[in-house]
């Protein structure tokens, strides 16, 4: 029943949005879905991989997929944002990159600038040296006319890596949750800094005010670099144990 309620509420949101748009366009005079109550849903906790499991997956990855996972890890970015990352979005002089998202009210594209960790900068530099000069995207897919990988191209990547690493399966988006969890657990990064780094927006005056402040981005990148080194040490220890 819980799954049915979740599906019904999702369909209701879609229909509500559709009829609201039609009403604004004067196609209909009212929204027949307005006022329909949602079905009660039981909360479903998202699985967040441990440092050990994340390290095993990072160790199991290689080549293109290793770079993709590391980019997701060191930006806490969404998969679509990293797959569509362009070379023009990277400021090598100021050591920043810009991610674009449409997950905002109204669907307009919004740009967010992030500082690069040392490990991320190393990966980006390496990919730049190896790229074709004609490549537009950091993760260029020569088999796609649009130029970059799409979600369908990487659908099975995480499943296969988790299977290879022998850990509980998790997806690309869980990396974002993993990073936010370990940043919070360090006690060295404020909630405001984490919200800024994840680029979350909420419809409250306080959140609007906090978004107007500039947190210490160097603090974020230093912690991620240290955690990345720790994860690599764990991965190396696991690898030595296996051999």
C-alpha angles and dihedrals in degrees: 000000000000091000090046091052091050092050092046092050091049091052090047091054091051093048091045091053092046095050092043089055091047090050092051089050090050091241089123129022095221143011109252090196094057111112096017104136121234122246114251111260128201110229113253111208113223116236111244113194119233123243089256094052092044089051092051091052092048089051092049092052122086140175117353095002093049090054091047093051092046091051090051091047097049095045101032081224131163116255094245091051093055095042090054096042109132129206087239088061091064121086104197093180095056093032094235138122131202123226123196126211137177094195091110134099110289095018095258116152113254129193124221124186120214133185115240122237117229091254093049091048089053091053093047092048091050093050091048092054092050099041128104111252090237093058114116099182129059088226098040116183111201090197094063125077090209088059103233138074118267128208092263089061093058100033095117099033099095094040091054093045093049089049091049091047091045095232134130107283119259134164137235093268091057088067088065090052091045092054093047091049096051092045089054092046093056091067087215098097123066123230088245091056092049092049089050093048093049088046094228119167126196130186097246132107092235094053090046089053093047091051088058092061124083112228125206099276091181088064090056094048094046092052092047091049091052092046090048090054090048091051090049091052090052090048091050091050090050091048092051090050091052092050 
